[in-house]
Amino acid sequence: MCSSFGFSKSTVNQVLSSCIVNIINFAHGAALGWVSPFLPLLQSEESPLDTGPVTVEQGSWIGSILCLGGLAGAIIYGYLSEKLGVKKCISYLIIPNMSFWITIYFATSVYHLYIARFLAGAAGGGIIVTFPLYIADISDSQIRGALGSLLALSGNSGILLMYIVGDFLSYRTVPVVMMCLPILFMILMSFIPETPQSLLKGQNFSEAEQSFMFYKGITTNEKQTEAFQREFEKLKSFILDSKVQANKLVVSDFTTTIARKGIFIGIFLMFLNQFCGVFAILTYAVSIFTESGSTMSPGASAIIMGAIQIVGTVASFILVDLAGRKLLLMVSTFGTGLGLSCLGVYSWLRGQDVNMDGLDWVPIVSLSSAVLLFCVGLCNIPFFVLPEILPAKICNAGNVISMISITIFSFISLKILPILLEVIHLYGALAIFASTCFLGVIIIALFIPETKGKNLITAENV
């Protein structure tokens, strides 16, 4: 139904709808990136808060409390998606995202910033649990991967946008500008229907058929074909029978060899995704570049790194089905560790008063290389390898376990990085992250199987 890099007429509504829902993800990416340009301001004597400059400890909470919000958001929106429908649930993501920008604008205390970041995390948790469901519900199998890749691309683009506007606009101006995104999202979401699966679960058969027609690009009932009717009836039968077919999980389902190995791999990949340090570094990018000693403007360096992140995301989309998951994971993890090691060595030598004249390019090149290679594999692959290695019966439960684990790991990494920078300096923190990467390469080589070409059972059954 689609060519290598093009979409057929029947998939136009799927593409447009996916772009519309990702507006809120774009806005969330901007909320994620907000810390990088503005934390240095908040920690300075020019802090806009009435409570004065933010301390290192408070700064670590500003960065890390996002993850607690993410856990709450994932639980809340995961529950609501079953009760209200996936599309309607996604529409409600405007609430925490808009609340984040409003709270930032009116914040006078560091505690207001804690609340704002918790709200931003809640939006992110909702995105994690609802977007894959939406894409699986509305997309044809031929373009599911392409539409799924919009999740990382739009989020990273939002981070880059914040690096740019944060370097040029004032603290109070940014939230006013950013509120345009959730408003645009709210308006456009009114033009797309609920997913047919959600409507069928609610016994809304007529609306479900109209929704199915919309996402298949069929404008009138007269244009329906026998193939369309068979496909809709097959979907209808599956949804209605799913509750009957569902088996309750028992403890023994998690104790088989394949289940234990799958859960171990899932938790390990989430650990590696966070403790390679790249997400934490991106969160505190401006502070990292200031600490590294680069003579380039920290804001400009962050913008360059954000653009590199987009390139890496696009490269991942192209390479993942060509090179295979395992090889790309190993190359990505090793390259990330190597890039961080180069920056760590530079930072250590500079701290030893070694003459580094002519090497001012090292921080931006080494860190951008690490981010590029992280985005090529380690950023995205862990999330869709998991359904390929877990037994179908425990796949959803395994995803929940991995979601909880990555939230915990992300909280820890974001919380400790500002403290590590204060206690063992940049080179010490980078040594920990790089060592994690190199150890990760060994574990990937020994324990993680290649899953290229396997079907995503959960996606096919949604």
C-alpha positions in Angstrom: 0.0 0.0 0.0 3.0 2.3 0.2 6.2 2.7 -1.5 9.6 2.9 0.4 9.2 6.5 1.3 5.7 7.4 0.1 2.1 6.9 1.2 -0.9 5.7 -0.9 -4.1 7.6 -1.0 -5.8 5.2 1.4 -3.2 6.1 4.1 -3.3 9.9 3.9 -5.8 10.2 6.8 -3.6 7.9 8.9 -0.5 10.1 8.2 -2.4 13.4 8.8 -4.0 12.1 12.0 -0.6 10.9 13.3 0.9 14.3 12.7 -1.9 16.0 14.5 -1.6 13.9 17.6 2.1 14.4 17.6 1.6 18.2 18.0 1.2 17.6 21.7 4.3 15.4 21.7 6.2 18.2 20.0 5.0 20.5 22.8 6.0 18.0 25.4 9.5 17.8 23.8 9.7 21.6 24.3 8.7 21.1 28.0 11.5 18.5 28.4 14.1 20.8 26.9 13.0 23.8 29.0 15.4 22.9 31.8 18.5 23.2 29.7 18.4 26.9 28.7 16.7 28.2 31.9 18.2 26.2 34.8 21.5 28.3 34.6 19.3 31.5 34.8 17.4 30.1 37.8 20.7 29.3 39.6 22.1 32.8 38.9 21.6 36.0 40.8 19.3 37.1 38.0 16.8 34.3 38.9 13.2 35.4 38.2 11.9 33.6 41.3 11.0 35.5 44.4 12.8 32.8 46.5 16.1 33.7 44.9 18.7 31.5 43.1 18.0 27.8 42.8 20.5 25.6 44.6 22.2 22.5 43.2 19.9 20.2 45.3 16.8 22.1 44.1 18.0 22.0 40.5 18.3 18.2 40.7 14.7 18.0 41.9 13.6 20.3 39.0 15.2 17.9 36.6 14.2 14.6 38.2 10.6 15.2 39.5 9.5 14.9 35.9 9.9 11.1 36.2 7.5 10.9 39.1 5.0 12.8 37.1 5.6 10.3 34.2 4.8 7.4 36.4 1.6 9.0 37.6 0.6 10.0 34.0 1.2 6.5 32.6 -1.0 5.0 35.3 -3.8 7.6 34.9 -3.9 7.7 31.1 -3.4 4.0 30.8 -6.6 3.6 32.9 -8.5 6.3 31.1 -7.6 5.0 27.6 -9.6 1.8 28.4 -12.6 3.7 29.9 -12.8 6.7 27.5 -11.1 5.6 24.3 -7.6 6.2 23.0 -8.2 9.3 20.9 -10.3 11.1 23.6 -7.6 10.2 26.2 -4.9 11.7 23.9 -7.0 14.9 23.6 -6.9 15.2 27.4 -3.1 15.5 27.3 -3.6 19.2 26.7 -4.5 19.5 30.4 -1.0 18.7 31.9 0.9 20.3 29.1 -1.0 23.6 29.2 -0.9 23.6 32.9 2.9 23.2 32.7 3.3 26.4 30.7 0.8 28.3 32.8 2.6 27.3 36.0 6.0 28.2 34.6 4.7 31.7 33.6 3.3 32.5 37.0 5.9 30.7 39.1 7.4 32.7 41.9 8.9 29.9 44.0 11.0 26.8 43.3 8.1 24.7 44.6 6.0 26.0 41.7 8.6 24.7 39.3 8.4 21.3 41.0 4.7 21.2 40.3 5.2 22.3 36.7 7.8 19.6 36.0 5.5 17.0 37.6 2.8 18.1 35.2 5.2 17.9 32.3 6.1 14.4 33.3 2.4 13.4 33.6 1.9 14.5 30.0 5.0 12.4 29.0 3.7 9.3 30.8 0.4 9.7 29.0 2.1 10.0 25.7 4.1 6.8 26.3 1.1 4.6 27.0 -1.5 6.1 24.5 0.5 6.9 21.4 1.6 3.3 20.6 -2.0 2.2 21.1 -3.3 4.9 18.7 -0.8 4.2 16.0 -1.4 0.4 16.3 -5.2 1.1 16.1 -5.3 3.3 13.0 -2.3 2.4 10.8 -1.8 -0.2 8.1 1.0 -2.6 8.9 3.1 -1.3 6.0 3.4 2.1 7.5 3.1 1.4 11.2 6.9 1.7 11.7 7.1 5.0 9.9 4.2 6.5 11.9 5.6 5.1 15.1 8.9 6.8 14.4 7.1 10.2 14.5 7.0 9.7 18.3 10.8 10.1 18.7 11.1 12.6 15.8 8.5 15.0 17.1 9.7 14.8 20.7 13.3 15.5 19.7 12.2 18.3 17.4 10.4 19.9 20.4 13.6 19.7 22.5 15.5 21.4 19.6 12.9 24.1 19.4 13.2 24.9 23.1 17.0 25.0 22.8 16.5 27.6 20.1 13.8 29.8 21.6 15.3 29.5 25.0 18.5 31.1 23.7 16.7 34.0 22.2 13.5 34.6 24.2 13.1 35.7 27.8 11.9 33.5 30.7 8.4 34.8 30.8 8.0 35.1 27.0 8.7 31.4 26.3 5.6 29.9 28.0 3.3 32.4 26.2 4.7 31.4 22.9 4.6 27.7 23.7 1.0 27.7 24.7 0.1 28.1 21.1 1.0 24.5 20.5 -1.5 22.8 22.8 -4.2 25.2 21.6 -3.5 24.3 18.0 -3.6 20.6 19.1 -7.0 21.0 20.7 -8.5 22.6 17.6 -7.2 20.0 15.2 -8.0 17.0 17.3 -11.7 17.9 16.9 -11.5 16.9 13.2 -10.3 13.3 13.7 -12.5 10.5 15.0 -12.0 8.1 17.9 -10.3 4.9 16.9 -12.6 2.1 15.5 -11.2 -0.3 18.2 -12.2 2.0 21.1 -15.7 2.5 19.5 -16.2 -1.2 19.1 -15.3 -1.8 22.7 -18.0 0.7 23.6 -20.5 -1.1 21.4 -20.7 1.9 19.1 -20.8 -0.1 15.9 -22.1 2.5 13.4 -19.5 5.1 14.6 -16.8 2.4 14.5 -17.6 1.7 10.9 -17.4 5.4 10.0 -14.2 5.7 11.9 -12.8 2.7 10.1 -13.8 4.3 6.7 -12.0 7.5 7.7 -8.7 5.8 8.6 -8.9 3.7 5.4 -9.6 6.9 3.2 -13.1 5.8 2.2 -15.3 8.9 1.9 -18.8 7.4 1.2 -20.6 4.1 1.9 -20.8 3.5 -1.8 -17.1 3.2 -2.0 -16.9 0.4 0.4 -15.7 -2.9 -1.1 -16.2 -6.5 -0.1 -12.6 -6.6 1.2 -13.3 -3.6 3.4 -16.4 -5.2 4.9 -14.5 -8.4 5.5 -11.7 -6.5 7.2 -14.1 -4.5 9.4 -16.1 -7.6 10.4 -12.8 -9.4 11.2 -11.8 -6.5 13.5 -15.3 -6.4 15.0 -15.2 -10.1 15.8 -11.8 -9.9 17.3 -12.7 -7.0 19.6 -15.9 -8.6 20.8 -14.2 -11.9 21.4 -11.1 -10.5 23.0 -12.5 -10.5 26.5 -13.7 -14.1 26.1 -10.3 -15.2 24.8 -8.3 -13.4 27.4 -6.6 -15.6 30.0 -5.8 -14.3 33.5 -2.1 -14.1 34.2 -0.7 -16.4 36.9 2.7 -16.4 38.6 3.9 -19.4 36.6 3.6 -17.3 33.4 6.5 -15.2 34.6 8.7 -18.1 35.8 9.4 -19.8 32.4 13.0 -19.5 31.1 11.9 -17.3 28.1 9.7 -15.1 30.3 12.5 -14.5 32.9 15.0 -13.8 30.1 12.7 -11.4 28.3 11.9 -9.5 31.5 15.6 -9.3 32.3 16.4 -8.0 28.9 13.6 -5.4 29.1 14.7 -4.0 32.4 18.4 -4.1 31.4 17.7 -2.2 28.2 15.7 0.5 30.1 18.6 0.7 32.6 21.1 1.2 29.8 18.9 3.7 28.0 19.0 5.9 31.1 22.4 5.2 32.7 24.3 5.8 29.4 23.6 9.3 30.6 22.5 10.9 27.4 19.0 11.8 28.4 20.3 13.4 31.6 22.9 15.3 29.6 20.3 16.6 27.2 18.2 17.8 30.1 21.2 19.8 31.5 22.9 20.5 28.2 23.7 24.2 28.7 25.2 23.5 32.2 27.2 20.5 30.7 28.7 22.7 28.0 29.6 25.4 30.5 31.3 22.8 32.7 33.1 21.3 29.8 35.1 24.4 29.1 34.1 24.8 25.5 34.6 28.3 24.1 31.5 28.0 22.0 28.4 29.5 23.4 26.7 26.9 25.6 23.3 27.8 24.0 24.7 27.4 20.5 26.3 24.1 21.5 23.0 22.8 22.8 21.2 23.8 19.6 23.8 22.0 17.5 23.5 18.9 19.6 19.7 19.1 19.3 19.9 19.2 15.5 22.3 16.2 15.6 19.7 14.4 17.7 17.2 14.8 14.9 19.7 13.4 12.4 20.3 10.3 14.6 16.5 9.7 14.9 16.1 9.7 11.1 19.1 7.5 10.7 17.6 5.0 13.2 14.4 4.8 11.1 16.4 4.0 8.0 18.9 1.6 9.5 16.9 -0.5 12.0 15.5 -2.9 9.4 18.7 -3.0 7.4 21.4 -3.6 10.0 19.2 -5.5 12.5 18.4 -4.7 16.2 21.3 -6.4 17.9 24.1 -5.0 15.7 22.7 -1.5 15.8 22.3 -1.6 19.6 25.9 -2.7 20.0 27.3 0.0 17.6 25.1 2.6 19.2 26.0 1.7 22.8 29.8 1.5 22.1 29.7 4.7 20.1 27.9 6.5 22.9 30.4 5.3 25.4 33.3 6.4 23.2 31.9 9.9 22.6 31.4 10.4 26.4 34.9 9.0 27.1 36.4 11.6 24.7 34.6 14.4 26.5 35.5 13.0 29.9 39.2 12.9 29.0 39.1 16.4 27.7 37.4 17.7 30.8 39.9 15.9 33.1 43.0 17.2 31.2 41.5 20.7 31.4 41.1 20.3 35.1 44.7 19.3 35.4 45.7 22.6 33.7 46.9 20.9 30.6 47.2 23.3 27.6 44.2 22.6 25.4 44.7 25.3 22.9 43.3 24.4 19.5 41.1 21.7 20.9 38.0 23.8 21.7 36.0 21.7 19.2 36.4 18.5 21.2 33.4 19.1 23.6 30.8 19.8 21.0 32.1 17.1 18.6 32.4 14.3 21.2 29.1 15.0 22.9 27.3 15.4 19.6 28.7 12.2 18.4 27.5 10.4 21.5 24.0 11.9 21.1 24.0 10.9 17.4 24.9 7.3 18.1 22.6 7.1 21.0 19.6 8.2 18.8 20.6 5.7 16.1 19.9 2.7 18.3 19.9 2.9 22.1 17.3 5.7 22.2 14.5 3.8 20.3 15.3 0.1 19.9 14.7 -1.0 23.5 11.1 0.0 23.3 10.1 -2.2 20.3 12.6 -5.0 21.0 10.7 -5.9 24.1 7.4 -7.0 22.4 9.5 -9.1 20.1 11.2 -11.1 22.8 8.4 -11.5 25.4 5.8 -14.3 25.3 2.6 -12.9 23.9 0.6 -13.6 27.1 2.8 -11.5 29.4 3.8 -8.9 26.8 1.5 -6.2 28.2 2.6 -6.9 31.8 6.2 -6.9 30.7 5.7 -3.5 29.1 4.3 -2.2 32.3 7.2 -3.5 34.3 9.7 -1.9 31.9 7.8 1.4 32.0 8.0 1.5 35.7 11.7 0.5 35.7 12.6 3.2 33.1 10.7 5.8 35.2 12.8 4.8 38.3 16.1 4.8 36.4 15.3 8.1 34.7 14.5 9.7 38.1 17.7 8.5 39.6 19.9 9.6 36.7 18.3 13.1 36.5 18.5 13.5 40.3 22.2 12.5 40.7 23.8 14.2 37.7 23.8 17.8 39.1 25.1 16.3 42.4 27.8 14.3 40.5 28.9 17.4 38.7 29.3 19.1 42.0 31.1 16.2 43.8 33.2 14.4 41.2 33.0 16.9 38.4 32.0 16.3 34.8 34.8 13.8 34.0 33.8 11.7 37.0 30.2 11.6 35.9 31.1 10.8 32.3 33.4 8.0 33.5 30.4 6.3 35.2 28.2 6.7 32.1 30.8 5.5 29.7 31.7 2.5 31.8 28.0 1.6 31.8 28.0 1.8 28.0 31.0 -0.5 27.6 29.6 -3.1 30.0 26.3 -2.8 28.2 28.0 -3.8 24.9 29.2 -7.0 26.4 25.8 -7.9 27.9 24.1 -7.2 24.6 26.5 -9.4 22.7 26.1 -12.3 25.1 22.4 -12.3 26.1 20.2 -10.3 23.7 19.0 -12.1 20.5 18.5 -10.7 17.1 14.8 -10.0 16.5 14.9 -8.5 13.0 11.9 -9.7 11.0 9.7 -10.8 13.9 6.1 -9.6 14.1 5.1 -7.2 16.8 2.4 -9.5 18.2 0.9 -6.8 20.5 0.6 -4.4 17.6 -1.0 -6.9 15.4 -3.5 -7.8 18.0 -4.5 -4.4 19.1 
